[in-house]
Amino acid sequence: MTDDPHWPRASTWLTDSTARLHQSRHPGRPDLVVLGVPAHRTSLSPTGAHETPGAIRAALQRCSTWVTDPGLDLAELTVLDLGDIDEPDGPDGEHATVQAIRQYPDVPVLALGGDNSITYAVARGAWADGLVTLDAHHDLRDGTSNGSPVRRLVEAGIPGPRVVQIGIADFANSPEYATRARDLGVTVVPAAALDDRPMADVMAEALEIASAGSPDARVHVDLDLDVCDRAVAPACPASLPGGIGARQLRAAARAAGADPRVVSIDLTEVDATADLPDQRTVRLAALCVLEVATGVLLRRVAPGGRA
C-alpha cells in the first residue's frame, strides 16, 4: 500500500505510541492499554482464533486515525500495546492475563481475543463488578470453555442482576440456559428487540444496570462478534444470519469506550483463518478497536469537540 504522510495509519499510531512510552525516561500514564489474549484450545468449536490479535493489528494499517464526527484525531490518545499473552489457555494463562491487566489498575484495557473464554480472566484482571455482553449466546455452560465465562464470573462474585446480555439470538441457546439466566437475575435483551432502538440507548441502559447506578462501578464489556449477522462476521464460527449490523456493533464499542465506568473491554470469537478474502470480519474487529479508542478519547473531550 502507498504511504502518504498526510494520511497516518492507525497501525502506526499503535506502534509509535507504544514505542514512545517504552523509550521515555519518564513514561506517562497511557490512556488505553491493548492486550492480545489468543486463547483457542477450550473452544467448543474448532477455531484459529489464536491468529486473530495479530490479524487485527495488521488490519489497522487500512484505517486512519481521523474521526469525522465529532472531528477528533486518535493521535491525541496515548495507547500502550502490551503484545500477546503466551499460552493463554488454562489456569496459568488466565493468571498471566489477570496479572498483566492489574499492572494498569486505573487505565481502560482492550483485550483482543481469542475465543470468548478470555472474558473471565480479563474481567477478573480489571476487578469488574458488573458485566455487559453483546453476544448471541448466554455463555452459562458448565466447565471451562468459550461457552462458560458468564457463569464463571457470576460464581466469582459478579451479581446476576448486574449482568446484561444484548443480542441473545433465537435458535442459539436452550431452555436450560435461558432458565439459568432468568434465575440468576440476568437482564436479557433479545436480538429482535434491537430492531427499533438506537444502540447508544441500549448501551446506556445496560451500563446503568451493570453499574447498579454507581459512578464507582467497574464494568466489563464483552464484544463477541458472533452477535453480528453472518454476512458481516463470517469468520465467527457461531454467527447466524439475522444478527446485528456492523454499525450497531461499532456504536456499542464506542459507547463502551466512552463510559468511565467501563474498565475493560474484549473483542472475541473471530477466527482470522476462516475469514473471507476481503477480511471483512477482521476489519470489523479492527474498526471496533478504533471505536473503543474514540470513546476513551471522548471521556476527556471538552465542549466544542477539542481534546
GIDADA-V408448 format. One record per backbone hydrogen bond with DSSP energy under -0.5 kcal/mol. CO is the residue of the C=O (numbers start at 1). NH is the residue of the N-H. E is the energy in kcal/mol with one decimal. If there is no record, write none. Layout:
BEGIN
co=CO nh=NH e=E
co=CO nh=NH e=E
END
This chain:
BEGIN
co=4 nh=7 e=-2.5
co=8 nh=65 e=-0.7
co=9 nh=13 e=-1.8
co=10 nh=14 e=-2.1
co=11 nh=15 e=-2.3
co=12 nh=16 e=-3.2
co=13 nh=17 e=-1.9
co=14 nh=18 e=-1.6
co=15 nh=19 e=-2.4
co=16 nh=20 e=-2.5
co=17 nh=21 e=-1.8
co=18 nh=22 e=-2.1
co=19 nh=23 e=-2.3
co=20 nh=24 e=-1.4
co=24 nh=27 e=-0.6
co=31 nh=108 e=-0.5
co=32 nh=80 e=-2.5
co=33 nh=110 e=-3.1
co=34 nh=82 e=-3.0
co=35 nh=112 e=-2.8
co=36 nh=85 e=-2.5
co=37 nh=39 e=-2.1
co=37 nh=114 e=-0.7
co=39 nh=115 e=-2.0
co=40 nh=43 e=-1.2
co=42 nh=146 e=-0.7
co=48 nh=51 e=-2.2
co=49 nh=52 e=-1.5
co=51 nh=55 e=-1.4
co=52 nh=56 e=-2.8
co=53 nh=57 e=-2.1
co=54 nh=58 e=-2.2
co=55 nh=59 e=-2.2
co=56 nh=60 e=-1.1
co=57 nh=60 e=-0.6
co=58 nh=61 e=-1.5
co=59 nh=62 e=-1.9
co=60 nh=10 e=-0.9
co=60 nh=11 e=-0.8
co=60 nh=63 e=-1.7
co=63 nh=10 e=-3.2
co=65 nh=74 e=-2.9
co=66 nh=68 e=-0.7
co=67 nh=71 e=-1.1
co=67 nh=72 e=-1.7
co=72 nh=67 e=-3.4
co=72 nh=74 e=-0.5
co=73 nh=76 e=-2.2
co=74 nh=77 e=-2.3
co=77 nh=79 e=-0.7
co=78 nh=31 e=-2.8
co=78 nh=32 e=-1.4
co=79 nh=81 e=-0.5
co=80 nh=34 e=-2.9
co=80 nh=82 e=-0.7
co=83 nh=36 e=-2.9
co=85 nh=88 e=-0.5
co=90 nh=94 e=-2.5
co=91 nh=95 e=-2.5
co=92 nh=96 e=-2.2
co=93 nh=97 e=-2.1
co=94 nh=98 e=-2.5
co=95 nh=99 e=-2.6
co=96 nh=100 e=-2.2
co=97 nh=101 e=-2.0
co=98 nh=102 e=-2.1
co=99 nh=103 e=-0.5
co=100 nh=103 e=-0.8
co=101 nh=104 e=-1.9
co=102 nh=105 e=-0.5
co=104 nh=107 e=-1.4
co=108 nh=33 e=-2.4
co=109 nh=111 e=-0.5
co=109 nh=265 e=-2.3
co=110 nh=35 e=-2.3
co=111 nh=113 e=-0.7
co=111 nh=267 e=-2.2
co=112 nh=37 e=-3.1
co=114 nh=269 e=-1.8
co=114 nh=270 e=-0.5
co=115 nh=118 e=-1.7
co=116 nh=119 e=-1.4
co=117 nh=120 e=-1.1
co=117 nh=121 e=-0.6
co=118 nh=122 e=-2.6
co=119 nh=123 e=-2.2
co=120 nh=124 e=-2.2
co=121 nh=125 e=-2.6
co=122 nh=126 e=-1.5
co=123 nh=128 e=-2.6
co=124 nh=127 e=-1.5
co=130 nh=220 e=-2.5
co=131 nh=164 e=-2.3
co=132 nh=222 e=-2.9
co=133 nh=135 e=-0.6
co=133 nh=166 e=-3.5
co=134 nh=224 e=-2.0
co=136 nh=169 e=-1.9
co=139 nh=150 e=-1.1
co=139 nh=151 e=-1.6
co=143 nh=145 e=-0.5
co=145 nh=148 e=-1.3
co=147 nh=141 e=-2.6
co=148 nh=152 e=-2.3
co=149 nh=153 e=-2.2
co=150 nh=154 e=-2.3
co=151 nh=155 e=-2.4
co=152 nh=156 e=-1.5
co=153 nh=157 e=-0.5
co=153 nh=158 e=-2.3
co=154 nh=157 e=-1.2
co=157 nh=159 e=-0.6
co=159 nh=162 e=-2.2
co=160 nh=163 e=-1.8
co=162 nh=131 e=-2.5
co=163 nh=187 e=-2.5
co=164 nh=133 e=-2.8
co=164 nh=166 e=-0.6
co=165 nh=189 e=-3.5
co=166 nh=135 e=-2.1
co=168 nh=191 e=-2.4
co=169 nh=172 e=-1.0
co=174 nh=178 e=-2.2
co=175 nh=179 e=-2.3
co=176 nh=180 e=-2.1
co=177 nh=181 e=-2.2
co=178 nh=182 e=-2.1
co=179 nh=183 e=-3.1
co=180 nh=184 e=-2.0
co=181 nh=185 e=-0.6
co=181 nh=186 e=-2.3
co=182 nh=185 e=-1.1
co=186 nh=188 e=-0.6
co=187 nh=165 e=-3.1
co=187 nh=189 e=-0.5
co=188 nh=190 e=-0.6
co=189 nh=167 e=-2.7
co=189 nh=168 e=-1.0
co=190 nh=193 e=-1.0
co=191 nh=194 e=-1.7
co=192 nh=195 e=-1.2
co=194 nh=197 e=-0.9
co=198 nh=201 e=-0.6
co=198 nh=202 e=-1.9
co=199 nh=203 e=-2.9
co=200 nh=204 e=-2.0
co=201 nh=205 e=-2.2
co=202 nh=206 e=-2.4
co=203 nh=207 e=-2.9
co=204 nh=208 e=-1.5
co=205 nh=209 e=-2.0
co=206 nh=210 e=-2.9
co=207 nh=211 e=-1.5
co=208 nh=213 e=-1.6
co=209 nh=212 e=-1.1
co=211 nh=214 e=-2.1
co=214 nh=217 e=-1.3
co=217 nh=219 e=-0.5
co=218 nh=129 e=-3.4
co=218 nh=130 e=-1.3
co=219 nh=263 e=-2.1
co=219 nh=264 e=-1.2
co=220 nh=132 e=-2.5
co=221 nh=223 e=-0.6
co=221 nh=266 e=-2.1
co=222 nh=134 e=-3.0
co=222 nh=224 e=-0.9
co=223 nh=225 e=-0.7
co=223 nh=268 e=-2.0
co=224 nh=227 e=-2.0
co=225 nh=228 e=-1.7
co=226 nh=240 e=-0.5
co=227 nh=244 e=-2.3
co=228 nh=240 e=-0.6
co=229 nh=232 e=-1.8
co=229 nh=233 e=-1.5
co=233 nh=236 e=-1.4
co=235 nh=237 e=-0.6
co=235 nh=271 e=-2.8
co=236 nh=239 e=-1.7
co=240 nh=230 e=-1.2
co=240 nh=243 e=-1.2
co=244 nh=229 e=-3.0
co=245 nh=249 e=-2.1
co=246 nh=250 e=-2.5
co=247 nh=251 e=-2.1
co=248 nh=252 e=-2.1
co=249 nh=253 e=-2.3
co=250 nh=254 e=-2.3
co=251 nh=255 e=-2.3
co=252 nh=256 e=-2.3
co=253 nh=257 e=-2.2
co=254 nh=258 e=-2.0
co=255 nh=259 e=-1.0
co=256 nh=259 e=-0.6
co=258 nh=260 e=-0.6
co=259 nh=262 e=-2.1
co=261 nh=219 e=-3.3
co=261 nh=263 e=-0.7
co=263 nh=109 e=-1.7
co=264 nh=221 e=-2.2
co=265 nh=111 e=-3.0
co=266 nh=223 e=-2.6
co=267 nh=113 e=-3.2
co=268 nh=225 e=-2.1
co=269 nh=271 e=-0.6
co=270 nh=272 e=-0.9
co=271 nh=274 e=-2.2
co=272 nh=275 e=-0.9
co=276 nh=279 e=-2.6
co=279 nh=283 e=-2.7
co=280 nh=284 e=-1.8
co=281 nh=285 e=-2.2
co=282 nh=286 e=-2.4
co=283 nh=287 e=-2.4
co=284 nh=288 e=-1.9
co=285 nh=289 e=-1.7
co=286 nh=290 e=-1.7
co=287 nh=291 e=-2.3
co=288 nh=292 e=-2.7
co=289 nh=293 e=-2.3
co=290 nh=294 e=-2.3
co=291 nh=295 e=-2.4
co=292 nh=296 e=-2.4
co=293 nh=297 e=-2.5
co=294 nh=298 e=-2.3
co=295 nh=299 e=-1.0
co=296 nh=299 e=-0.7
co=297 nh=300 e=-1.5
co=298 nh=301 e=-1.0
co=302 nh=305 e=-1.5
co=302 nh=306 e=-0.6
co=306 nh=302 e=-1.9
END
